[in-house]
């Protein structure tokens, strides 16, 4: 699924306007509109911010998840991600990758 389609579907499912999503995600309304129309491809950082604003994962917006995560901890984490700098986000990704790699 295209990110733009998943984003628009999830936004509408939650009864949100583009303006509301802009406030929740920290992404400009013009960017959200352009992404939904398919005239702009979002960066990875923008995808993460939009997903956090919608309370879901980027994977869900890409159609990679058949169900929403749903635990309170996951929702809280997704809400906090938007406040991280790109460097802090990279540290979180590195840390998480290390945890997953240690399972094997």
C-alpha positions in Angstrom: 0.0 0.0 0.0 1.2 3.5 -0.7 1.9 5.6 2.4 -0.3 8.4 1.1 -3.3 6.0 0.9 -2.7 4.5 4.3 -2.3 7.9 5.9 -5.5 9.3 4.5 -7.4 6.1 5.4 -6.2 6.2 9.0 -6.8 9.9 9.3 -10.4 9.6 8.1 -11.0 6.5 10.2 -10.1 8.6 13.3 -12.3 11.5 12.1 -9.4 13.9 11.9 -8.9 16.8 9.5 -5.6 17.5 7.9 -5.3 20.5 10.2 -5.8 18.3 13.3 -3.2 15.8 12.0 -0.8 18.7 11.4 -1.2 19.8 15.0 -0.7 16.3 16.4 2.2 15.3 14.2 4.1 18.6 13.9 4.0 18.2 10.1 2.7 21.2 8.2 -0.8 21.0 6.8 0.5 21.7 3.3 2.9 18.8 3.5 0.1 16.5 4.7 -2.0 17.6 1.8 0.8 17.1 -0.7 1.5 13.6 0.7 -2.1 12.6 0.6 -2.4 13.8 -3.0 0.7 11.8 -3.9 2.6 14.9 -5.2 5.2 14.7 -2.4 7.0 11.7 -1.0 7.6 12.1 2.7 11.0 11.5 4.3 11.3 8.7 6.8 11.3 11.3 9.6 8.1 12.8 8.3 6.5 9.3 8.0 7.4 8.7 11.7 5.9 12.0 12.8 2.7 11.4 10.8 2.3 7.9 12.2 2.9 9.2 15.8 0.2 11.9 15.2 -2.2 9.2 14.1 -1.2 6.9 17.0 0.0 4.0 14.8 3.2 2.8 13.2 4.7 3.6 9.8 4.2 -0.1 9.0 0.5 0.2 9.5 0.3 3.1 7.1 2.3 1.1 4.6 -0.1 -1.8 4.9 2.5 -4.1 6.5 0.4 -4.7 9.6 -3.0 -6.3 9.5 -3.9 -5.1 13.0 -3.1 -2.1 15.1 -0.5 -2.6 17.9 -2.8 -1.2 20.6 -0.9 -1.6 23.9 -0.8 1.5 26.0 3.0 1.4 26.1 3.1 1.3 22.3 0.7 4.2 22.0 2.6 6.2 24.5 5.9 5.6 22.7 4.5 6.6 19.4 3.2 9.8 20.9 6.6 10.6 22.4 8.6 9.9 19.2 7.6 13.2 17.6 9.4 15.1 20.3 12.8 13.5 19.5 15.5 15.2 17.5 16.8 13.2 14.5 19.9 12.3 16.5 17.8 11.1 19.4 15.6 9.1 17.1 18.6 7.4 15.6 19.8 6.5 19.1 16.4 5.0 19.9 16.5 3.0 16.6 20.0 1.8 17.3 19.1 0.7 20.9 15.9 -1.1 19.7 17.8 -2.9 17.0 20.3 -4.0 19.6 17.6 -5.4 21.8 16.1 -7.3 18.9 19.4 -8.6 17.7 20.2 -9.9 21.2 17.1 -12.2 21.0 18.7 -14.3 18.3 
